[in-house]
């Protein structure tokens, strides 16, 4: 039986960068959508787009396409987005799947969960670039896509787009902690992911905020979307199944 997956990208990405994983999930017989969030589309105003805009863009997408029984998958910053939208579209959802993603408490922003040196770097960068932040290549190469060779790291980096910093500083609107949300939840942990240092890990530091959840682990970096899409697709399917 075909399941429906909606893959929500992280910062600096669009839905197009998730298509390699999506194709493997489709090859397993499922339906997959990869929308691009408000704030990461060509022409979007990076200075004024906030987290609520990104959240609303997902709700609008689900409703416009009349999607139901959705496995809603969020990667990295996308965890903020799927957390913010879940209560609003709960009747349309089957399961929430976080892929090395942020899991906020009510009112918390993404910057509350990252190391202080990231906050300082991005704040200075946004001030100098009209509210947009980009990821320095050195951090991308060493911490985000450390399982790729230099050629792949370079070509993938060239695709990234400036990201609206307000989405990192806006607190998420949640009526209750995600652990209290009556829906199945899963967390995919890519074990060589050092986009967050292992002293401030994705799992279990953030994953345990989901309350009862299914854990799926696989070897790989934060950017397996580029470096090993077939293996990541397998993990997402394991996380999304009933």
Secondary structure, 3 states (H helix, E strand, C coil): CCCEEEEECCCCCCHHHHHHHHHHHHHCCCEEECCCCCCCCCCCCCCCCCHHHHHHHHHHHHHHCCCCCEEEEEECCHHHHHHHHHCCCHHHEEEEEEECCCCCCCCCCHHHHCCHHHHHHHHHHHHHCCCEECCCHHHHHHHHCCCCCHHHHHHHHCCCCCEECHHHHCCCCCCCCHHHCCCEEEEEEECCCCCCCHHHCCCCCCHHHHCCCEEEEECCCCCHHHHCHHHHHHHHHHHHCC
